[in-house]
């Protein structure tokens, strides 16, 4: 782990050619060099844009239906420009806004990038925005989350970063304490946790876990960050105990709630897309976080290139197996309804 000052946002790639430069942070690992340098480049472009003082504004919708802000356009362009110049291997790119782009013929690697996970906090100048990058062998062009073999996250505000791959394991820089640093908490009444509300009807979420909010809000802490990546990464850093996003399970268990989800999603189902979680699930697993969908099932079968509602996911992540199990067991999946929930619809 490097000893960067998290307040300065030091770029671990500073002064190096991002493709051929030799740096202790990357050594002779070209994928690490590419992913960390890409994340820091996107961050630099966003900070430069922020310095212009432009007002945040919505510029349309992503292919998945989520509102896209001006900063999303800046970040998407930064990703494309950087990879076209610096990718060391034939690659295809899948992003939130641009969808699928082949950067070279016969790609060998698929890069799944959310240029800003946490657009709203980033637009507000808050700390919860991250650049999220995952890499997987291209194979037949339909890789899944289980195929991811390298990933990187970069905090836009601070420059702190997490990187992991199948060869060298987990590395980080810019954090004040060693990473990973998982909590040992097993008590839901004392947990520090975050939940997701974007595209999630609040009344349904309250029916499912309002009692857990009530029991933990004073003796623990409850947060809404509007970023699954930031939330789960805070479990890796030890700042949170758990993350809960149950929207997709609620919809699957209760198909009659679809109208409510479409209403708050402005006509779209807005649950966890593959680009939201591809990098952070991989890194969380490397760090020892217990992370599954809201049924307790592995997320590995998630397609990296499908934005459809049936490929969108739920997620429960926790620092300890005991806390993860208690969340699965105590969330009120019947939403307090008298009748039993319908049989689960398989994806």
Phi, psi and omega in degrees: 000136178278165186250045181291149175281118184295342181276339181269342182063040182301133179276116182295345180262002188304133175085000181249151166292124188293348179254317187249349185294147178260125183216138181303333181289337183237339180055229179256030181261096185294328179290319176299317180298316182295310186291317180291322179293320177299313180300318180289329177294315178300316178302314182298320179294322179290320178294323177294320178294318179300325182292342178286345178076019182288147181284142177291142181207155178268131184245022180125201183237151172286167176304332178277351177106355181282145178297137179248131183262170180302323180295331177297320179296319178299314183291318179301316181294322178299320179298309181300312183299317184292314183291325178298330181268327193243350182301127184269356183220145176304125189223154167247154186233134174234118182235169181299314188265321186268353184058226191263131177221128172272119181275343179203155177296150177049062182298145177256339184228140169256125174257122178254114190234128165254101186302328171220107167265108189112047182300318185293311175297326177296318178297330180272000180076021180268178191271355194268012178267140180221149168272129184239124185224127175234147178236139177217149173303138185292320178054235181273009180087003181229054181292158178246175180300329178295340181276347180302130180233005175199147181203154180215140172235139177230126175287125184292321184287316188259333186088355177299148187218152173235137176220144175209150172210172184291341184269309189254355180077207189266137177221159182203165176203150175091000180265150184286338181230162179301146180231133005282158182213071189286141172295155174254012185295135176237004188252112180301333181286346179244011185280144168262118188214162178235154182228166183244134179239343181298119182075014182240116179302125186297324182295324178290319180294321179297319179297327184278316185224020177302324180294328178287325174297313181300320186279345184244348187295330182263319182267356174226230178195139180237133187226149172236109185259346185058035175201112177295323181296312179298316182301308183291325178295334177288339171289320178299320182278352180088004181279334177237158175262332188201161174223137183226121171225101190251006186307315185292325176292319179302317179295317181294319181286331186228077182304337180291350178274358185303318181301320180294319178294320178294325180297311183283342176266011179055043176097358180234153170276121184241080175250199184285118175274159181301324180290341177292324193239353187304314183282313189287329176295317178300312182292322178298317178298318179298328182278350180097010177289140174274114187221125182216181167281182185284357171267353186088010181268154180296145181269002188297335182280357182297122175294139179276353187233021182235119180262003184296156182305326182284346175259353174288156191232164166254173181202136167231122180234140180211155182285337181230149177300324181296316180292320178301314180296319180295324176296314178300322185280333189253345172296137184273088186293340178275000179059024179077009180282152183290320183281153177292152178294148177298161177298138182300134176272124182286146176277000000 
